[in-house]
Amino acid sequence: MDREDLDSWCEKGILGLVLAILVYSPLAFGSVPQAGFDYFLVVEWLTVAIVMVWFARFFINPKHRLLWPPVCWAVLVFVGYAVGRYLTSEVEYLARQELLRVLVYALLFFAIVNNLHRQETTQIVGLTLIFLAMTISLYAAYQFLTSTDYVWTSNFPKPEGYLKRGSGTFMNPNNLAGYLEMVLPLALAFTITGRFEPLQKIFLGYASLAIFTGIAVTVSRGGWLATGISLAVMIGWLLRQRDYYKRALVLMPVLGVIFLAFYWRAEMPPERKERFEVAHKIEDVRFRLWQPAWTMWKEHPWFGVGLAHFDYRFRQYRPADPSLQPRPDRVHNDYLNTLVDWGIVGAVLVLLCWAIFYYQVFTGWKYVQRTQNDLGAKRSNKSAFVSGGALGLLAILVHSAVDFNLHIPANAILAVTLFALVSSHHRFASERYWHTVRLPLRIPVTIILLASLVYLGPQTWKSSAQSYWLRKGEAADAPSDDRRAAWQKAHAVDIRNSQTTYFLGESLREEGFRGAEGYKDVTRQAMHWFEKTMKLNPYDPHGFTGYGMCLDWLGQPAEAADYFKKAQSIDPNGYLTLARAGWHSFQIEDYTGAKNLLERSLGLMPSERFNPIPHSYLNIIAGKLKETAAAR
């Protein structure tokens, strides 16, 4: 087998691996962790394999060319900023996990631009995305019509706020809407303006209608808005084309009828209407996150609070609102989230990437169209992909104003793929974007690819081993020696994860609080792990409260007071922090202070299941206060 054949097989290998990622990521719950398993690890391993094949291709084919349109520079600069921001973030583990995602997306972008730019491979990727989205949409329609409230099996029930809505293979219907709204313009562009056989056009048209139906059954207001804007732009453009305006006139009423039919089905039946009102109330919580996030950014304007730090830093800015007690994870606004985590510098670099991307689309548009004549428009798969991909990315940019879809791995991977494939079409504008990888260019390219492998490979192995032991610990009885042994092995794999140290400390604290023989030694072991938690993540109040509770249990309440004060300064309106501080006040017989803290905690989280301390102690405190009053 000669070099050309090997090079061809490498290209096919990269295509197969990219398709595997594109198919796997949405089917595996959007690659969002479920039941203790991190599905994104599979994406990381496949990315490592892509880089290895690409690295081999450079040496197999000495004439291998590098495609480097202008947007590549902006992406490269942003990756450099991400590395620098990781090195300066306060909680190393959180920042490293975010950096790994950025590196995976960046490597996918560069690999796709440089290996999948041929028209045949672009068409294969596009058709795969369209028919995959069609399949997921049909499953979502089935969920909607049958009121199925789980994904795949009953072992994966959907969250309470998303019942009776179509979510497909995602847990959150809004995430499915974000995925489908990116594919729909591509499907419609292929159907209306692409060069396909009549039978292929029929299948593409059916897929387009199915995808639009999938968006309708998500009952996602943000998804509906984003889809409406992208379709309005597409239909407006079609109406200006003499050979396409009739298709646009037919398309509008067809999509309108489909939407109204499913909207009526969603909103009219009483049992569904009540569900959707609950869902809308839950989703509207996102707007209450924006003010604390804005305040957080104003205090850290230039570089932000740190990569993926918002979830922990939010506690310090959280208002006394019962609806904001669960962990927010993200800001529910990708633009504001970027400002909070990355600062103005990071936001400007992201904006630069998008600005250059759309500049390339507009300036290169005339080079991807076929020459028109008086007999009619000539269909072009190149222009269909560029227009459909650019409009799909416009849809996700609109939706990102009210959600964090670009932080869902499957959606981010799809956006990166469209971004890369549309960008690669800019090669038709000029030959100057091609560079043969010879010396001295071979040196920096080799160094970057090798460094990516050396870093991403071991990190993925470490994350996989840690995930295995964490899952094994969750599967063991609680609390038990087997569970702690598994967690200790997870900690040995990655000593920077504060969640693991907190799990170990809390497990030992619960055992020590039973008061069995040797409880003091067990409690001191718990303090050892809580101390690690405080050092690894100074913004986690539970490490401080856990340490303080251990001191109380060992008869050192004076020393414990400082830890509870620190926890309250980090999390002044968190129900668990207040409950534990109230517990501490009870231990030092400050019953009035305990009553105030526990009542505040109960007001923020009335559920006895999630907040048992106030339910257990408020009646006791009431009796103590009566005794004190009677004594006086």
N, C-alpha and C positions, 0 to 999 in steps of 0.2 A: 504494500500500500504506500503510495507516494505522499509527498507533503500536501498536495492539493486535496487528496482524499481525506487525509487526517484533519486538515483544516475545515473541510466541509462537515465532517462528523463532529468536530468541536462546536461549530456553529449550530448544528442540529441539537447537540447536547444542551447548549445554553438555552435554545428555544424550548426544549422539553422541560428543563428545570424552571424556567420562567412561567410556563404554562402550569406546571405543577403548583407553584406558589399562587398563581392567580385563581386556580380552581380550589385549592385546599383552603386558602385563607377565609373566604366567605362561608364555605361549608362548615368550617370548624368554629361556629359561633362568632364569626368575624375575627378569629384569632384572639379573642378576649378570654382571659383565664376563667375557667369554670370548674367547680368541684375540686379545687386545689391544683388543677393542672394548667400549666402555661402553654397554650397552643401556639404562641408566637415562637417557641423554641424550634418547632419544625421549620418555620420560615427562616430562622437564623441558620440552621444547618443547610438548608437548600441554598441560601445565599453564599455560604462558605463554599459549597460545591460549584456554584456559578463562577466565583472568583478563581477557584483552582483551574477550571476548564479554560477560562479566559487567559489566565497566566500562562497555561500551556500553549495556548494558541499563538502568543507572541513569539515563542521559540520555535514552534512548528513552521510558522509562515514568516520568514524574515521581511516580507513585503506587506505584512499586515498594517492596515491604515487606521488611524485614529480620527474619528469624526468629532469635531470640537466646535459646535455652534456657539454663539456668544453667551447663551444662558449657562453654559457649562462653567464659565468663570464665576458667575454669581453663586452657583451651587457650591463650587469648590471653596469660595471665600466663606460662605455660611458654615460649611463643615469645619473649616479652620477655627471660626469663632466658637462653634459648639465645643470643640476640643479645649480651647482656652477657657470657656465658661465652666466646663466640667472641672478643670483643675482648680478653679477658684470657688466652687460651690461648697457650702458648709456641710451638707449631708452627702457624703461621697457616694453611698450606695444608691440613693435616689437619682443623683445626677448621672451615675454610670449606666443605670438602666435606660434612662432617656437618651444618653449618648449612643448606646448600642442600637436603639431604634433609628436614630438619625443616620448612623453609619450604614445600617442595613438598607434604608431607603436610598441613600446616596449611591451605594454600590450598585443597587438595582438600576438606578437611573443611568449611571455611566455604562453599565453592562448592556442595557437595552439600546441606548443610543448607538453604541459602537458595534453591536453584534446582531441586532434585529432590525436594521434599517431598510433591508430589501423589501420591495413591495409584496412579495409572496409571504414573507414572515409577518409583515404588518397586517396583511389581510387575515392570516391564520389567527393571530392574536385577537383581532377585532371580532371575527366570527365566533371565536371561543367565548369571548366576554358576552356577546349578545345572546347566545343560546344558553349559556350558564345563567345569565340574569333572567332569561325567560323561564327556565326550570325553577329557579328560586321563587319567581313571581307566582307561578302556578301553585307552588306549595303554600305561599302566603295567602293566596285566594282560598285555598282549601281550608287553611286555619281559620280564616275570617268567616267563611260560610258555615263551617261546622263548629265554630266556637272552641277550637282546640287551644288550650292554654299551656302548651308545652312545646319545646323544640326537639325534634327527632323522637325522643322517648319521654315517658312520664318522669324519668330521673332528672330531667332538666326543665322544671316548670318556669314559666315566665314570671318576672316580678309582678307584684300586685297591681301596679299602676298601668300595666300594659296588656291586661287581659282583654279578650274579645277583639283584638286587633291583629292584623296580619304582620308577622315579623319574619317569616321565612326561616332561614337558618341563623338569624341573629336573635339575640334575646330582647333587644330594644327595637321596636318598630321604626323609631326615628333613624337608627343606624341603617336599617334596610332601605329606607327612603333615600338616605344619602348615597348608598351604593347604586340603587337603580337610577336615580336622577342623573348620574354620570354616564350611564350606558344608553339611556333612552335617546338622546340626540344623535348618538353614533348609529343606533339601529335605524332611526328615521332617515338619517342622511344616506346610509347605505341603500335603504329601500327606494328613496326618491331620486337621488342623484348619482348613485353608484352604478358601475358597469357589471351587472350580473344577469344571468339567464332568467327568463320569465319564472320558472319554477323556483329558483333561488329567491327571486323578489317576493314571491308569495309567502315563502317561509319567513323571510325577513320582515314582511309586513305583519304576519301573525305574531312573530316575536315582539315586534314593537308594541302592538296592542296588548299583549300579555304583560310586558314590562310596565306599561302605563297603568294597567289594572293593578299590578303589584304595588305601585306607588299609591294608588287610590285607597287600597285596603289597609295601608299602614295607618291611615287617619292621622298623619303627621302634618301639622299645619306648616311647619318650616319646610318639609318636603314638598307639600303642595305649592307653596309660594315659590320655592326655587325652581321647581319644574315648570310652573306657569311662566316665570320670567324667561327661562331658557327657550321654551317653546314659542313664546311671543316674539323673541328675537329671530328664531328660525323661520317662523311663519311670515314675519315681516320681510325677511330677506327673500323667501320663496315668492311672495306676492309681487316682488319687483322683477322677477324673472319671467319672461313671456312663456317659457316652456314648462314652468313649474307652478305657476299661480293657480292653475286648475286643481292640481293635487293639493295645494294648500287649502283651497276652498272646500275640498272634500274632507281633508284631515281635521279641520276645526270642529265641525259638527259631530264627527265620529268620536273624537276624544271627549267632547263635551257630554255626549250621551253616556259613554262609559263612566265618566266621573260622577254624573248626577245619579246614575243607577246605584252605584256603590255608596255614594254619600247618603242617599235616601235609606239604603239598607243599614247604614251605620247609625244614623241619627234618629230615625223614626221609631224603631221598636223600643218600648220602655225599658226592657232589661238591658239593652245595649246603651241607651242614652244615659242611664245612671252610671254605667261603667265608664263611659267617655267623660262624663263630668268629673268623676274622681281622677281620671287620668290627666285631664286638663289642669286640675288643681295641683296635682303633683308636678307636672311639667312647668307650671307657672312659678314654681319655687326658683327656677333658674334666674328669673329677673331679680330676685332678692339677693342673689350672689354677686351681682354686678357692682353694687355700691361698695361692699367690703373689698372686692377685688380692685376696684378703682383706687380706693384709699391705700391699699397695699402697694400698688404700682407707684402712686405719687410719692411714697416714702422711699422707693427704690427705683427711680425713673430710668437711669441710663443702662444698667445691666440686669435689672430685675432681681427677684429674690433667689433665683437659682433654678437649675433644670429640674422640672417636676416637683418643685418645692411648694407649690400653691396648696396642695391638700393638707400639709402639716402647718404651714404658716397661716392658713385661713383661721385657725382656732383663735389666734390672738385678735383677729378683727371681727369675729363672728358676733352679730347682735343677739340680744336675748329673744330669739325667735324659735319656737318649738319646731317649725318646719325645717330649720337649718341644722338640726342636731346630727343627722347622718353625715358621714364623710362625703364631701362633694366630689372628690377625685379631680375634677377639672372645673373651669369657670362657666361652662356651658356657653361659651362664646370664644371661638378660636382666636379672634383678633385680640380680645382683652387678655386671653390666656397667654398669648405670645408676649404681650407687653409685661405681664406680671412675671413670667418665668424668665424671659430673655431680655427684657428692657427695650429701650428705644433703639439701641444698636442692633439687637437681634431682629426687631420688627422691621427696621429699615432694610436689612439684608434680605428678609423674606419678601418684602414689598419689591425690592429690586429684582428678585428672581421672577416674580409674576409680571412685572412691568416689561422686562426683556422678553419674556415668553410671548406676551401678546403683541409686542412690537415685531417679533419674528413672524407671528401669524399674519399680521396685516401687511408687512413689507414683502413677505414671501408668497402671499396669496396668488399673485399673477403667475408665479412659476409652477404652481401645482394644478392650475386649471388647464384643460385642453383648449386648443384654439377653436373659437366659435365661428360659425358661418351662417349664412342667410337661411339655410334649410332647417336649422334648429340647434339646440344646445347639445354638446357632446358630453356624455357621462364620463365621470372620472372618479376612480376609487381614491386617488390621492387627495383630491379636493374634498371628497365625501368624508375621509378620515380626519382631515385637518379641521373642517368645519364642525363635524360631530364631536370630535375630541375637545376642541376649544369651547364649544357650548356646554358640553358635559362638565368641564372644569369650571365654567362660569356658574353653573347650577350649584356646585358644592361650595363655591365661594359665597354665594348668597346664603345658602343654608348654614354656613359656618358662623353667621352673625347671631344665630340663636341656638347653636348646639356646638358640640366638640367632635364632629364627625371625622375630622382629620387626625384625631387622636385614637380613632378605632383602626387597628392595624389593617384590616381588609380594605377599608375605605382609603386609607393612606396609600396602600400598595397600588390600588387601582388608579388613584390620582397620579402617583409617581409614574405608572406605566403609560397613561395617556399623555402626561407631561413630556415624557421621554420620546414617545413615538411621534407626537406632533412636532416636537423640537427637531427630531431627526429629518423631517421633511424640509427643513431650511437648507439642506444641502443642495437642493435644486436652485437656490438663489445664487450660489457662487461656489466655485471649486476651491476657494481659499480655506474652507473649513476642513479640508482633508489634509492629514499629515501622515506620511509614511514613518513608521516607528523604527528609525535607524538612530545610530549614535549622532548627537548626544541625547536625543529625545528618549531613547530607550532606557537611559539611566533613571530619570525621575519616575517614569511610568512603572518600571520594575520595582523601584523602592516603594512606591505607593501601594501597589498590589501586594507585594510581599509583606509590608507592614500591616495591611488590612487582614491578611491571613494570620499573621503571627498574633495579632491582638484579638480578632473576632473568633478565631477557632478556639483558643483556650477559654475565653470568656463564655462562649456558648457551652462548652463542656462543663465549666463550673456551674453555670445556671441550670443545666440539665441535672447534674448530680444533686444540687441543692433542692431543686423541685422534687426529685425522687424521694429524698429523705423527709422533706416537709409533708408530702402526701402520705408517706408511711406513718409519720407521726400523727397526722389527722385521723388516719384509719384505726390507730390503736385506741384502747380504752382511755378515758380521761377521768382524773389524772392517773398516770401509771408510770412505772419505770421504763416500760417499752416506749411510751410516747416521748419521754424526756431523752432517752438514749437516741432515738431517731432525730430529735431536734438538735441534740449536741453534735451529731454527725453532720447535720445541715450547717450548723455554725462553724464546724471545723472546715467545711468546704469554702464558706465565704464568711469571714469574721466581721465584715462590715455591715451586715444586715441587722439593724436594730430590732426588727420585728421578731426575729428568731430569739434574740436575747430576752426580749420582753415575754415571749411565750414561755421560755424556761423559767424566768423569774416569777411569773404569775402562777405557773403550775406548782412551783415549790412553795410559794406563799400560801396558796390554798391548802396544801398539805400541812404546812407548819401551823396554820390557824386552827387545825383540828385539835391541837393541844396534846397529841400523843407523845409517848416517851421520845426524847431527843428532838422535840419540836424546835428548840432554840437553835440547834445546829442546822436544821433544815431551813429555818427562817434566815439565818446568816448566809446560807448558800443562795437563797432567793435574792438577798441584798447584793450579793456579788454580781448576779446577772442584771439586776436593775441598775447598778452602777455603770455597767457596760452600756446599757440602753441610753442612759443620760449622756454619756460621752459620745456615742455614735450619732444620736439624734437629740440635740438639746431642745428641739421644738415639739417633742412628744411628752405631754404632761403626765402620761400614765407611768412612765418610768420614775418620775419624782414622787407621785402619789403612792406607787407600790413600795418604794424605798421608805417613805414616811410611815406607811402602815406597818411595815416590819419593825421600825423603831418603836412605834407605839406598842406593838405586841411584845417587844422585849423590855418594856418598862422604861423607855427613854423618850417621853412625850416632848420634853423641851427641845431636844435635837430634831424631832420630827417636824416641829412647827415650821422651820425654814423651808423644808421641802414642799409642804402644802402651800405655803405662800408663793414659792416659785412656780408651782403648777398652776395656781390661780392667775398669776401674771401672764403665763403662756396661754391659758385657756379660761378666761374669766366667765364665759357663758356656756360652758360645756356641762351637760347634765351629770356625767360620770365624775368629772373633776369636782363639781360642787357636792355631789353625794359623798365622795370620799373625804372631802374637807369637812363636811358635816359629821361624818363618822369620827374623824379626829377630834373635833370639838366635843363630841359626846365622851370620848375617852378621857379628856382633861376636865370633864364635868362643867363645861361651858354650855349649859343646856339651851340658853337663849340663842347663842350663836349657832349651835347645832340646828335648832328649830328653823332659824332663818335660812340657813344654807340648804337644808333638806327640802324645805318648802319651795325654794327657788328651783332646785333640781327636779322636784315632782312636777312643777308647772311646765318645765321644759320637756320632760319625758314622763307622762303619767303611767305608762305601761309597767306593770309589776314584773313582767317577764324580762324586760331590758333594764329596768331600774329598780331592783328589789330593796336597796338600802333604805330609802325613805319609807317604804311600806313597812319595813321591819322595825324601824327606830322611832318614827314620829309618835306612835302611841306610847312607847316607853318614855319618851321625852315629856309628853303631856303629863304622864303620871309623876315624873320627877319634878316638874315645875309646880304641880299641885302640892306635892310634899314640901317643897321649899316655901311656897306661899303659906301653907298651914303652919310651918315651923316659925315663920316670921310673925 
